[in-house]
Amino acid sequence: MIRERVAEDVYVFTSELYAQVNAGAVIGPDWSILIDTLAYPEETREIRDFLEGRLEKPVRYLINTHFHADHTLGNFLFPEAIVVGHALTRSLLDTRGRKSLEEAKKLSRELREINIVLPEIIFDTDTIGFRVGKRTLQLIPLPGHSIDGIGVFLVEDRVLFSGDVMMPIPYIVDGDYDQILESQKILPNMKLENLVQGHGEVILRGEVPLAVKNNQKYLQCVRKYAKQAGRRRDPDGFLASIDVESCGKSRILLGGPAEELHQKNMRTLFRQLYPDRAADI
């Protein structure tokens, strides 16, 4: 796990084991707030040891930006913390999350100790706020990567933990094309000092508009090729020939899975555009 400080008493923790997934922490005078966890218990334990052992700031609240396992599986390691999330996050964790974990446990012994922990504090309105010392945290809906996606905005520091609505390569297999475009359009107007993506490097002030533009160009490119595939006799073969670099993204992003994510994006959009031809790919 890699630890980085992005503002005073604000940390980002990046996994070295799975797709550069990020978690974050905001440190208050007596306790801390954790934003997401990492995919594997050993790395989330490192976060816990740093916050509660070295800094002596127990985690009082744990915010889940969305229900996906790589951001929520570590909830169980903070039994004293109150988990916070969108109402849809609770519902999806309780259904799809439980089912996916049971299937994963059959394949990985490392996951057998994990239990699903659902958010206790939930919201489904526009926003909800927290205070940590003199800091204000606003939880704002940012759907698109998934229907339940939220961001955590540190008002005084101008830092946003975006969840997976921002990644080095957008991923919409569990989400919605139009929603992710709309959510991303909000970000350049927030005048951020730092944008902490759900995965990958922190985006610095001045780089946010370009990062958003590049992600939106990528999504538009994927849609273009998905539409072209609809005019082909062999759409699956056509999409397989369009690699991630054809849409302006590197195949080495996130440590290697970029091409796999790209192919899934194109097939997801194809099925959405041509539901009657879903069996063709």
Secondary structure, DSSP 8 states (H G I E B T S, - for coil): -EEEEEETTEEEEE-SSSTTBEEEEEE-SS-EEEE---SSHHHHHHHHIIIIIIS---EEEEE-SSS-HHHHGGGGG-TTSEEEEEHHHHHHIIIIIHHHHHHHHTT-GGGTT------SEEE-SS-EEEEETTEEEEEEE--SSSTT-EEEEETTTTEEE-GGGS-SS---TTS-HHHHHHHHHHGGGG--SEEE-SBS--EETTTHHHHHHHHHHHHHHHHHHHHHHTTSS-HHHHHHTS-GGGGT--TTGGGTTHHHHHHHHHHHHHHHH-GGGGGG-
